Amino acid sequence: MIAVGLMSGTSLDGIDAALVEIRPRGARYTIELLDFVMQPFAPELADALRAALPPNAGSVAQLATLHHDLGLALAQAAGAVARERRVDFVASHGQSIWHEDERRITMPP
């Protein structure tokens, strides 16, 4: 099975994309890294993400726009690492905009 894993973090520098092959091996799996790319965020998207982070006040419209724009950036990163390969699934944790440890609350756009 071929998968793409996507990761973006608090540095807001971009999206790491890994193309891996996952094979069953008894009761476990083996994972082979086939390719990797780091897709930088467009400056406008990085600025918009920073503007949504505390202590800035956000809005529902701002989060909806970020959700859309970040989704497009994630799709672009997945396509960049997959190239012409058929992919069985893509996994991404998203980008945290709000995180409150004490109450265990996390909000992605």
PyMOL commands that set and color helices and strands:
alter all, ss='L'
color gray80, all
select helices_A, chain A and resi 43-52+60-82
alter helices_A, ss='H'
color red, helices_A
select strands_A, chain A and resi 2-8+14-25+28-40+89-92+98-100+105-107
alter strands_A, ss='S'
color yellow, strands_A
deselect
rebuild
show_as cartoon
